[in-house]
Amino acid sequence: PVDDNVVRSYTDGHSLFDDMLASIEGAHDHVYFETFIWRSDSYGKRFKEALIRAAERGVQVFAVYDGFGALNQDPRFKFFPHHPNLHVRRFPEIRSGMFTLNLRKTGRDHRKILVVDGEIGYVGGYNIGDRFADEWRDTHVEVRGPAVWELENGFIDFWNHFKRRHQPALPDTGAREWNAHVTAAFNLPSRLLFPVRGLYLDAVERATKRILITTAYFIPDQEILQGLIDATHRGVQVRVLIPEYSNHILADWVARPYLGILLRNGIEIWL
C-alpha cells in the first residue's frame, strides 16, 4: 500500500500477462489498452481475443498500438471485427514530420498502459508477446486506487488527439486534487513537454538512502549524470541495473563511456 493506492510490481512477463488478461475478462464498463509492440503470437492473440470478447459483452473497448512496432507481424492480425463497442487505432507507421523534419511529428507511441473500469491500471515496460514474457527482463506495475485516474486521463488525452475522425471521442474525466504519493507522468513530444525527466531529477536530488535504476539503455544527459554522482557523494547508495547486451548495439556503444564514469564515482553497475 502507498497512501490510498495499492501498487504491485512485476518482473515476470507470464504473471503480468495472466493478471492483465484476467482484468480484461473481469471488465464491466470500459477497457483502455495501449502498447508499442503487439506480436501476432500466442499472447498477442490472447489479448486480442480478450478485448473482442469484452466488447461483445457490452464493455467499451478502446485500443491503441504503434504500427511501426507491428511492422513484421501477420497482416491478418491487424484486422479487428466491426463492433460498436470496439475502437482500435493503429498509430501510423509513417509520421508527417519525417518528411518535413518537424520533430514534434516524428515520435512513436512507446507507452504501455491498461486501464480497466477506472479501478485497475497497469503501466511499465512490457510489450505484448511471447518473447517479452520469456526472454526479456522488464518492469511493470499494477495500480489500484486514485492514481489510476492519471493513467486513464493520459490515455484519454492521447486517444482524443490521435483518433480518426469517425472514431468517438472519450469524455474528459475532469480535474482531481489530492496529495499524491503515487503519480503518473507522460512525455508529450508533440508539445515539447517532457515532465518525466524533471521527476527523475527531483527524485535523485531528494534521495537520502538509495537510488535503484533499471533501464535497457543507460545514456543520461549531463544533469542526470551529475545528479547521480552528487548523490553518491552525500552517502546515497546508487545502483544501475542494465543488460550486458541490449537489443540495440549502437546504444550499448554509446553507453560505455558513461559506465566508466559511474564506476569511478562509486556507483554500482549490475548486469
C-alpha positions as CSV (number, residue, x, y, z in Angstrom):
1,P,0.0,0.0,0.0
2,V,1.1,3.5,-0.8
3,D,-1.2,6.2,0.6
4,D,-4.6,5.3,-0.8
5,N,-3.2,3.2,-3.6
6,V,-2.1,-0.4,-3.8
7,V,0.9,-0.9,-6.0
8,R,2.3,-4.3,-7.2
9,S,5.4,-4.7,-9.3
10,Y,6.1,-7.4,-11.9
11,T,9.4,-8.6,-13.3
12,D,7.9,-11.8,-14.8
13,G,6.0,-11.4,-18.0
14,H,3.9,-14.6,-17.6
15,S,2.5,-13.4,-14.3
16,L,1.9,-9.9,-15.6
17,F,0.1,-11.0,-18.8
18,D,-2.1,-13.5,-17.0
19,D,-3.2,-10.8,-14.5
20,M,-3.8,-8.3,-17.3
21,L,-5.9,-10.8,-19.2
22,A,-7.9,-11.6,-16.1
23,S,-8.5,-7.9,-15.5
24,I,-9.8,-7.5,-19.1
25,E,-12.0,-10.6,-18.7
26,G,-13.5,-9.1,-15.5
27,A,-14.2,-5.6,-17.0
28,H,-17.8,-4.4,-16.7
29,D,-17.7,-0.8,-18.2
30,H,-14.6,0.1,-20.2
31,V,-11.1,-1.0,-21.1
32,Y,-8.3,1.3,-22.3
33,F,-5.4,-0.6,-23.8
34,E,-2.2,0.9,-25.3
35,T,1.1,-0.7,-26.4
36,F,4.1,-0.2,-28.7
37,I,4.7,-3.7,-29.9
38,W,1.8,-6.2,-30.2
39,R,3.0,-9.6,-31.5
40,S,0.8,-11.9,-33.5
41,D,1.8,-14.9,-31.4
42,S,0.1,-16.8,-28.6
43,Y,0.0,-14.0,-26.0
44,G,-0.8,-11.4,-28.7
45,K,-3.8,-13.4,-29.9
46,R,-5.0,-13.9,-26.3
47,F,-5.0,-10.2,-25.7
48,K,-6.8,-9.5,-29.0
49,E,-9.4,-12.2,-28.3
50,A,-9.9,-10.9,-24.7
51,L,-10.6,-7.4,-26.0
52,I,-13.0,-8.6,-28.6
53,R,-14.9,-10.7,-26.0
54,A,-15.1,-7.7,-23.7
55,A,-16.7,-5.6,-26.5
56,E,-19.1,-8.4,-27.3
57,R,-20.4,-8.5,-23.7
58,G,-21.1,-4.7,-23.7
59,V,-17.7,-3.3,-22.5
60,Q,-16.5,-0.2,-24.3
61,V,-13.0,-1.1,-25.6
62,F,-10.5,1.4,-26.8
63,A,-7.1,0.1,-28.0
64,V,-4.1,1.8,-29.5
65,Y,-0.9,0.1,-30.8
66,D,2.0,1.5,-32.8
67,G,2.1,0.5,-36.5
68,F,5.9,0.7,-36.6
69,G,6.0,-1.8,-33.6
70,A,3.8,-4.2,-35.6
71,L,5.5,-3.9,-39.0
72,N,6.8,-7.5,-39.1
73,Q,3.6,-9.2,-37.8
74,D,1.0,-11.2,-39.7
75,P,-1.1,-8.7,-41.6
76,R,-4.3,-10.5,-40.8
77,F,-3.6,-9.9,-37.1
78,K,-4.1,-6.2,-37.6
79,F,-7.7,-6.5,-38.7
80,F,-10.4,-6.4,-36.0
81,P,-14.1,-7.2,-36.4
82,H,-16.5,-4.3,-36.7
83,H,-18.3,-3.9,-33.4
84,P,-19.9,-0.7,-31.9
85,N,-18.1,-1.3,-28.7
86,L,-14.6,-1.9,-30.2
87,H,-12.5,1.0,-31.2
88,V,-8.9,0.3,-32.4
89,R,-6.4,2.9,-33.6
90,R,-3.1,1.9,-35.2
91,F,-0.7,4.7,-34.6
92,P,0.7,5.4,-38.2
93,E,3.9,3.8,-39.2
94,I,5.0,6.9,-41.2
95,R,4.6,10.3,-39.5
96,S,4.3,13.5,-41.5
97,G,7.3,15.0,-39.6
98,M,9.6,12.5,-41.2
99,F,9.3,14.4,-44.5
100,T,9.1,18.0,-43.1
101,L,11.8,17.5,-40.4
102,N,9.3,18.5,-37.8
103,L,10.5,16.8,-34.7
104,R,7.1,17.2,-33.0
105,K,5.6,14.9,-35.5
106,T,8.2,12.1,-35.8
107,G,7.7,10.3,-32.4
108,R,6.4,6.8,-31.8
109,D,3.8,5.7,-29.3
110,H,6.0,3.8,-26.8
111,R,3.6,3.7,-23.9
112,K,2.2,0.5,-22.4
113,I,-1.0,1.1,-20.5
114,L,-4.0,-0.9,-19.5
115,V,-6.9,0.7,-17.5
116,V,-10.0,-1.4,-16.6
117,D,-13.2,0.3,-15.3
118,G,-11.1,3.2,-13.9
119,E,-10.2,1.0,-11.0
120,I,-7.2,-1.1,-12.1
121,G,-4.2,0.2,-14.0
122,Y,-1.1,-1.3,-15.4
123,V,1.9,0.6,-16.7
124,G,5.6,-0.2,-17.4
125,G,8.0,-1.5,-19.9
126,Y,6.4,-4.8,-21.1
127,N,5.3,-5.0,-24.7
128,I,2.8,-7.7,-25.7
129,G,4.2,-11.0,-27.0
130,D,5.6,-14.4,-26.1
131,R,9.2,-13.2,-26.4
132,F,8.7,-10.5,-23.9
133,A,7.3,-13.0,-21.4
134,D,10.1,-15.5,-21.8
135,E,13.3,-13.7,-22.9
136,W,13.0,-10.1,-21.5
137,R,13.6,-8.8,-18.0
138,D,11.4,-5.8,-17.7
139,T,9.4,-4.0,-15.0
140,H,5.7,-3.3,-14.8
141,V,3.3,-2.2,-12.1
142,E,-0.3,-2.7,-11.3
143,V,-2.1,0.2,-9.5
144,R,-5.4,0.2,-7.7
145,G,-6.6,3.5,-6.2
146,P,-6.8,7.2,-7.0
147,A,-3.6,7.1,-9.2
148,V,-5.5,5.0,-11.8
149,W,-7.2,8.3,-12.7
150,E,-4.0,9.7,-14.0
151,L,-3.3,6.7,-16.2
152,E,-6.9,6.9,-17.5
153,N,-6.6,10.6,-18.2
154,G,-3.3,10.1,-20.0
155,F,-4.9,7.5,-22.4
156,I,-8.0,9.7,-23.0
157,D,-5.8,12.7,-23.9
158,F,-3.8,10.6,-26.4
159,W,-6.9,9.0,-27.9
160,N,-8.7,12.2,-28.4
161,H,-5.7,13.8,-30.1
162,F,-4.8,10.9,-32.4
163,K,-8.1,9.1,-33.1
164,R,-9.5,9.0,-36.6
165,R,-12.3,11.4,-37.4
166,H,-15.0,8.7,-37.5
167,Q,-14.0,7.3,-34.1
168,P,-15.7,8.5,-30.9
169,A,-14.1,10.9,-28.5
170,L,-13.7,10.0,-24.9
171,P,-15.1,12.3,-22.3
172,D,-12.8,14.3,-20.1
173,T,-12.6,12.8,-16.6
174,G,-12.2,16.3,-15.1
175,A,-9.6,17.6,-12.6
176,R,-8.8,16.0,-9.3
177,E,-6.7,17.2,-6.4
178,W,-5.1,15.1,-3.7
179,N,-1.7,14.9,-2.0
180,A,-0.5,12.1,-4.3
181,H,2.3,9.8,-3.2
182,V,1.8,7.8,-6.4
183,T,1.6,9.8,-9.7
184,A,1.8,9.2,-13.4
185,A,3.5,11.5,-15.9
186,F,3.5,11.4,-19.7
187,N,6.0,12.9,-22.1
188,L,4.4,14.8,-25.0
189,P,7.0,15.3,-27.7
190,S,4.3,16.9,-30.0
191,R,4.1,19.7,-27.5
192,L,7.7,19.6,-26.4
193,L,6.7,18.6,-22.9
194,F,9.0,16.2,-21.0
195,P,7.9,16.1,-17.4
196,V,9.3,12.6,-16.7
197,R,12.9,13.8,-16.8
198,G,12.0,16.5,-14.2
199,L,10.5,13.9,-11.9
200,Y,13.7,11.8,-12.2
201,L,15.9,14.8,-11.3
202,D,13.7,15.7,-8.4
203,A,13.7,12.1,-7.0
204,V,17.5,11.9,-7.4
205,E,18.0,15.2,-5.6
206,R,15.7,14.2,-2.7
207,A,17.2,10.7,-2.2
208,T,18.7,10.1,1.2
209,K,19.3,6.3,1.3
210,R,19.4,4.6,-2.1
211,I,18.6,5.1,-5.8
212,L,17.9,1.9,-7.8
213,I,17.6,2.3,-11.6
214,T,16.6,-0.3,-14.1
215,T,16.9,0.6,-17.8
216,A,17.7,-1.1,-21.1
217,Y,19.8,1.8,-22.4
218,F,21.7,4.0,-20.0
219,I,22.5,7.2,-21.8
220,P,22.0,10.0,-19.3
221,D,22.2,13.7,-20.0
222,Q,24.8,15.7,-18.1
223,E,22.3,16.9,-15.4
224,I,21.1,13.5,-14.6
225,L,24.6,12.0,-14.6
226,Q,25.8,14.8,-12.2
227,G,22.8,14.3,-10.0
228,L,23.7,10.6,-9.5
229,I,27.3,11.5,-8.8
230,D,26.3,14.1,-6.3
231,A,24.0,11.6,-4.6
232,T,26.9,9.2,-4.0
233,H,29.0,12.0,-2.6
234,R,26.3,12.7,0.1
235,G,26.2,9.0,1.0
236,V,23.4,7.7,-1.1
237,Q,23.8,4.2,-2.5
238,V,23.3,4.2,-6.2
239,R,22.8,1.0,-8.3
240,V,22.1,0.8,-12.0
241,L,20.8,-2.4,-13.5
242,I,21.4,-2.7,-17.2
243,P,21.6,-5.7,-19.7
244,E,25.1,-6.9,-20.6
245,Y,24.0,-6.7,-24.2
246,S,20.8,-4.9,-25.2
247,N,18.8,-5.3,-28.5
248,H,20.4,-2.1,-29.8
249,I,24.2,-2.5,-30.2
250,L,24.6,1.2,-31.0
251,A,23.0,2.2,-27.7
252,D,25.5,-0.2,-25.9
253,W,28.4,1.5,-27.6
254,V,27.2,5.0,-26.7
255,A,26.6,3.9,-23.1
256,R,30.1,2.5,-22.5
257,P,31.8,5.8,-21.6
258,Y,29.1,6.6,-19.0
259,L,29.7,3.3,-17.3
260,G,33.3,4.2,-16.6
261,I,32.3,7.5,-15.1
262,L,29.8,5.8,-12.8
263,L,32.3,3.2,-11.6
264,R,34.9,5.9,-10.9
265,N,32.4,7.7,-8.7
266,G,31.4,4.7,-6.6
267,I,28.1,3.9,-8.4
268,E,27.4,0.2,-8.7
269,I,26.6,-1.3,-12.1
270,W,24.6,-4.6,-12.1
271,L,24.3,-6.6,-15.3
